[in-house]
Amino acid sequence: MKKKSNPIKECLQYNISVEGENCELLYFEHLKKLINECEKAKYKVNFFIRAKTPSSFAKSRISIYTQKGKKSEGYVKFFHVQDIEDYYDKEQLNKFKLIIDDIEKAKKECNISSYDLAYSNYTFDLWMILHKYDLKTPVSNRFEYCTYINKGYKTKYTKIDEYKAVAEFTKILSSITLDDVITAVKRGHVIHNNHINNKDHIEAYKKFNFYRDNPDMTIHIIIEKILEECKII
């Protein structure tokens, strides 16, 4: 009997601009691997990721799509991943607002209907923690995340930046499964719902809403969107 061949899956392209490249790039490469190896997934994915401002990134990518004749509504998907280390610090808050301004600029100048902001308060480390540890309480600074990285991944780092070395971060990623990603998405929703249930004051800037107090994030929303579009969840 002839073995039934697996159908070739269509590949969805996601364009991701980031503030810092190493950890985010490695994470999304690992996520791509998990999705593309998932038999349940209806689509494969490809992530084009660069450390650029949203407007600069969008201009370069739209130019490529236009040259290839592929620019169409729904085809070009853009996300920006950003750390906000302290909303109560004026400099950090202004930096965050400038990113939002630049996203709006990218949408207008490049005629992009959607450019989603995936932020973490304080940092991307929070998202990494949620894969293995249910962190719902605030921390006083980003360096405290080291404790929760160690708890979740059973490591013994003395400083948060130690686990960001390529070899160490790759080792951390190797323990993350697709189920862990789905768990992190669910925990992200719990964090957001806690703000709602506690009736915390919501901040608004242009069309973006956010909470100043950590933990807070929207990165789980874009990851969930990717998993949904691939028909994994």
N, C-alpha and C positions, 0 to 999 in steps of 0.2 A: 504494500500500500504506500502510495506517495505521501510524503510528509507535507502537511499543510504549511505553506509559507506565510509568515506574518506580513500583513499589509504595511506598505510604506506610510509612515505618519507624516502629515504636514508639519512644518516647523514654524512656530510663532516667534517673531523677533521682538525683543524688548530692548529699548535704549535707556541706559541708566547713567546719569551724571552723578558724581560723588564728590564729597569734600576731600576725603582721604582715600587713597587708592588701595593699599595693600590688603587690609582685612576685608573690606567690602568686595573687592575683586575676587579674592580667594573664596569668600562665602558664596557669592553668586555662581562661581564656577562649580562649587560643590553642589549647590541647589540644582544647577543644570544637569549635573550627572545623576542626581537622585531622580529627577523628573524623567529624564530620557531613558533611564533603566527601569522605570515603573511600567509594568505591563498594563495596568489599569488606565494609564494616561492615554487620552485620545490624540494628543498632539505632543510633539517634541518642542523644545525651546532653545533659543540662542540669545545670550545676553551680550550686547555690545556696551561695554562700560569704560568710562574715562573720567579722570579727575579734572573736571572743567566746570565753569559756571554754566547754568542752564541755557542762557541765551547763546553763548559761544558753542556749546555742545549741539544745540538744536540746529543752528545754522549749518554746521558741518555735516550733520546727519541728513537733514532735509535736502541739502545740495546733492548728496550721493543718491538718495531715493529718487529725486527728480531726474537725474541723469540716467538712472536705470528704468525710468518710467513706472516706478512702483508706488509712488505716493498716492494714497487713497485713504478715505475715511475709514478708520478701524484698523488699518494696516500699521500705521506708525504709532507706537506706544512709547511714551516717555515717562520716566520717573527720576526724581532727584533724591538722593539719600544724604541726610544732614544731621550732624550732632549739634545739639544746643546745650552747652555746658552749664548755663545758669541764666534762666529767664529774668532773675532779679538783678542781674548785673547789666547795667545800661549798655555797655559795649556789646555784650553777647546778644541782648535783645535787639539792638540795632542791626547787628550782623544777620540775625534771623530774618528781620524785616527786609533787609536788602536782598536776601535770597528769594523771598516772596516777590519782591519787585521784579527781580530778574526772571523769575518763572513767568510772570505776567507779560514781561517784555518778549520772552521767547514765544509765547503763545500768539501774541499779536503780530510780531515781525515775521514769524514763520508759518502763520496760519495753522496753528496746532490747536485742536479743540480741547485736548486734555494733556496736562503735564502735572502729574501727581507728586506731591511732596511727602516723602517718607522720612519722618524725623524721629529722633529718640531723645528723651530728656531723662538723664543727662546725655548719654552717649550710646553708640552702637553696641557697647558692652552689655547694656541692659537687654537688648534683643538676643544676644548670645546666651546670656544667663537663663532666659525664659525657656530655652530648649530643654534644660535639665533641672531648673529650680524655679519654684513658684514665688517670685519676689513681688510682693504687693506693697510693701512699706517703703517710705522714702529714705534716701541716704543723704548725708550732709554734704558729700562731695563725690566726685567720680572715682576717687582712689579707693573708696569703700567697696566698690564692685569686686575688687580682688578677692574679698572674703567669700562672695557668692559664686564667683568662678570656681574657686577651690572646692566649695561645697557641692556644686553641681557636677563638676567634671572630675572630682576626687584628685585634685592636683595640690601642689604646695608652693605656689608662687608667693613671693614676698611683696611684689609690686605689680600693679595692674598691667603695666606696659610689658612685663616679661612674657606674658602669654601671646603678645602680638608679634613676636619674632616669627618669621615665616615657618621655620621648622616646628615651633611650638603650636602655632595657630593651625597648621596643617594637621598636626596630631589631634588637636581639639576637634577639628572638623570631621576627622575620620570616625569619631564616635557618634556623630549626628545622623540620625535616620530620617526618612520622610515622616514617620510617625512623630518624631521629635519636633519637626517643623510645624506639623499640624497642631501639636500640643502648645507650641510657642504662640501660634496664632490665637488659640483659645484663651491663653493667659493674657495676651495683649488686649483682647476684648474685655476681660475681667477688669484689667487696669482702667480702661476707658469707662466701663460701667460704674466702677467705684467712684469716679469723679462725679458722674451723673447722680448716683444715689446719695452721695454726700453733699450734693448741691454746691459743689465748688464753683467759684467764680470762673466763668469761661471768658477768655480773651478773644478778640476778633481783630484781624487786620486784613483789609480787603475781603477776599472770599474765604480766607482761612481762619478756622477756629482752633484754639489750643488752650491747654491749661499750663499755667506757669509752674505749678508744683509737680515735682517728680514723685513716683514714676509716671511718665506720660509718653505716648508714642503714636505714630500712625504707620510705622513700617509694617506692622502685622496686616494692615489693610491691603497694601499692595501685594504682599506675599500671598494673602488669601485670594486676591483677584487673579493672580497668576495660576494658582492651583485650581481655581474654579474654571478658568478659561481652558485649562488642560484637561478638565473633567476628572480631576483626581478627588475633589471634594464637591 
